[in-house]
Amino acid sequence: MKVWNARVTAVAMVLAGGLALQAGGATAQSNYPNKPIRFIAPFPPGGITTLLARLVGEKLTEAWGQPVIVDNRPGGNTIIGTELLARAQPDGYTLILTTTSHAIVPHLQKVPYDPLKDFAPVATIANNETLVLIHPSVPASTLQEFIALAKSRPGKLNYASLGTGGIQHLASEMFKLAAGVDIQAIPYKGAGPAITALIAGQVHMSIQGTAPSLPHIKSGKLKALAITGTSRWAAAPQVPTFAEAGLPAYDQKYWQAVLAPAGTPAPIVQKLSAEIGRMLTASDLRERLVAHGMNPWINTSAQLAEILNSEMMKFGKIIQAAQIKTDH
């Protein structure tokens, strides 16, 4: 009888301990956040990703009263910062502001994480439209004229690329596939040098985001032939959309989104996702994003999971079709 009672007591203690752990976990989730949040930006300070991380961090701090600390971890083509997140405690206190690169880099080099399984999608933040820009000396006034010119001179025209395997490089290769043209890539280290080369007439074309392009479009130093999206850009309404310009199949945007480590409790992910969606509807944040050439882009955790899957498949096909390889 004593042995039986001892066993019953032991089982009861185990069950009680399990219930206590569950209660503690539930309390931690309901009290989230109750300490500072680390927000990794896998790029050097000063870029658009850091700016966006700070804007989002400020809004989360205002909403929840806990500081959000932006931690720039550049290097390895975003791999260093992304691996840091994959290895972090899945408690909602370490996040990353990732970009389109998350769906590209694993196709080009070995990464120490699974880009889908090792992360919990939280929410999208913004996307950026892209434009086809040409030097004024190029004898084309419309996108169709430029495509016709490129087809008449296969391999003779070139474009400024921001390095091999980056989103801008792949966006350009997508354009080539959609338009059926053969244009050679000339790599540059960043958007600034690429646009400078285009202004100087050292290259014929470049596909760029809206923010770095606008001043040069307005000054007449560059000609914009088309822009992604379903409507024209208010800052340069003379530029037609790709659909209007006769190439509706092309619609590659840059995007930014928030991820957490895999295993982060669903209630925390949902709380983060809901708050990010709420802040993106506020006029002040929307205006600040638009001022920097970004479109507020609201998607839930489940929708972001679908986007990541779709982007991974799309870029894998593009990289294979264009036979893009890196030295890694």
ABEGO torsion letter per residue (X at the ends): XAAAAAAAAAAAAAAAAAAAAAAAAAAAAAAOBABBBBBBBABBBGBAAAAAAAAAAAAAAAAAGBBBBBBBBBEGGGAAAAAAAAABBBAGABBBBBBAAAAAAAAABBBABBAAAABBBABBABBBBBBBBBBAABBBABAAAAAAAAAABBGABBBBBBEBGBAAAAAAAAAAAAAGBBBBBBBBBEAAAAAAAAAAGABABBBBBAAAAAAAAAAGABBBABBBEABBBAABAABBBAAAAGBAABBBBBBBBBBBBBGBBAAAAAAAAAAAAAAAABAAAAAAAAAAGBBBBBBBAAAAAAAAAAAAAAAAAAAAAAGBBBAX
